[in-house]
Amino acid sequence: IYVCMYVCIHIGLTDVPKLVMIGGCRNHKDFLRVEDLKTLAKTLRIADHVQFLVNLPFEDLQFYLAAASLGLHTMRNEHFGICVVEFMAAGVIPIAHSSGGPKMDIVVPRDSKPTGFLATTPQEYSSCIKKALSLSSSKALEMRHYARERSKEFSNENFINQFQLKLGPFLKR
């Protein structure tokens, strides 16, 4: 929410985008966190620009990914970052925390071309959002293409192929 507020104030967007926060709630504590975020959005007077969607069916998630321009992922030190891979596979430009799996394995160049953005602070997220929204349509399309190509490296098919390639000789003995 702070990132959205920072973006709206400091980038000077005339057409304020909507932040759709999608995630899963596993327990009562998670649901309380969502309620806290809703309260914060009201306090910051941005509630009209933020939508919270919890425990969506996969088909609904696909709908939102198809409509999204950017995907924000702010978890620090995530061991992998499957959400970021899902953004990329859907052609959504990722802006992920510059740590853990997203930094080391996912939002890395493909054929020397960028596949998204990495950030740490709210100011860096704001800058990345501004850069992403300022990309020409051809540059945005190119980044989406390379992001999709990068996401294929995490597909089941690629895993099977790599598994067979690396371990196949040992399994034939």
Residue, then its C-alpha position, 0 to 999 in steps of 0.5 A: i500500500y505504501v508503494c502505491m501511495y508513493v507512486c501516486i504522489h511522486i510520479g504524478l500519474t494523471d490516470v491512477p492505476k488500481l492496485v489489486m492485491i491478490g493472495g492466500c489467507r491460511n489462517h485467522k492471523d492472515f485475515l486480520r492482516v488483510e483487514d489491517l491493510k484495508t484500514l491502512a488504505k482508508t487512512l491513506r485515502i487510497a481505498d478507491h484505488v486498492q482492491f483486495l482479493v483473497n483465496l481466488p480460484f485459479e481461473d479468476l487469478q488467470f483473469y487478473l494476470a491477463a489484465a495486469s500490466l505490472g506485478l509487484h512482489t515485495m517479499r524479502n528473501e523468498h527462497f524461490g518466487i513462484c508468483v514472479v514466475e507466474f507474472m512472467a509466464a502471463g506476460v506481466i512485467p515483474i517488479a520483485h524484491s532484490s533478494g533471494g530467488p527473484k534476484m538470483d534465479i528469476v528476474v535475470p536477463r534472458d539473451s542479455k535482455p531485461t526480464g523485469f525490475l528489482a527493488t528494495t526500498p519504497q523509493e526503488y519500487s516507485s522508480c521501477i514502476k515509473k520506468a515500467l509504465s514509461l516503457s514504449s510499447s515496443k520495449a514493454l512488449e520486448m521485456r514481456h517476451y523475454a520474461r515469458e521465455r525466461s519463465k519457460e526455464f521453470s516449466n515441468e517440461n524443462f525440469i523433466n528434460q534437465f533431470q533426464l539429461k543430468l541423471g539419465p546416465f546414472l539411472k541406466r546403470 
